[in-house]
């Protein structure tokens, strides 16, 4: 069987596909990843076969739509239009790829819209991997507005629905729109970052990991270092060890960090969070689920889109706290970290969710489901 995986040019969108793609590969199926040209080097580091379908992805508009003058729904709609424009530019190349390579099934992460359109046009089963807790209907509305001429040309009256939606979030934390979703165990994939030696041994003091994900630093968010560095200074007074997981080039551009920071740079979160006592992060799916899978409490500082609902899910689970943007000051962050480190209820709740994650069907089991869907 041939399975085509399609993804936007963002690590947080691609990484959740990798364990499933490898599971299908180990079952003996031919796997191909299709993404925009600029993201091919990142995708290749997964060890999977990758091809370019479309020019460099243009994410202009993401950084401009998170102002206080835009509601969360308006932000999501604007971001959906960005993904729709990218899909429109990729449709011709992706259609040629499908007609030439002839996959039996197309699996797309939820913000990649060209794959589902081509699958429907060629009468192939299309499967969606949902990342994030939020429904993000505004993504589909915004993308549909951009893609309407292409949909009409292909004889489609709207964006096609998948034959199956795969969902890695534990059922207890999902929202009502996920009824009918197929559960899939979350298995972390961190790219090709090396595991630091200190993550494999005991620790003498509580260790806190702060990470910003891959998108926020890439967007060059104004004032980001001015927010993060005072927070690190405040946390350093808690007699803890700090690690900062960001891209190496981001860390190198910052001024000297407090002595309490053991390492700053690119790190594999699944191994690093297992070696930490607390995670502070932006609310991306990968980080939130990796911390839950490791049974670690979290302080979530969400900024936009699914991050807001992911943060709510962590709080709902009893596994952490969240702060709004206007609350992200050093004293408040330090106070929350003290509470999370000293109240055992947060860690106990996170451990319960870790057990729920482990009980979900593995990517290998989902590979057999894809076999049946392909007929």
Order of alpha helices (4+ residues) and beta strands (2+ residues): beta-alpha-beta-alpha-beta-alpha-beta-alpha-beta-alpha-beta-beta-beta-alpha-alpha-beta-alpha-beta-alpha-beta-alpha-beta-alpha-beta-alpha-alpha-alpha
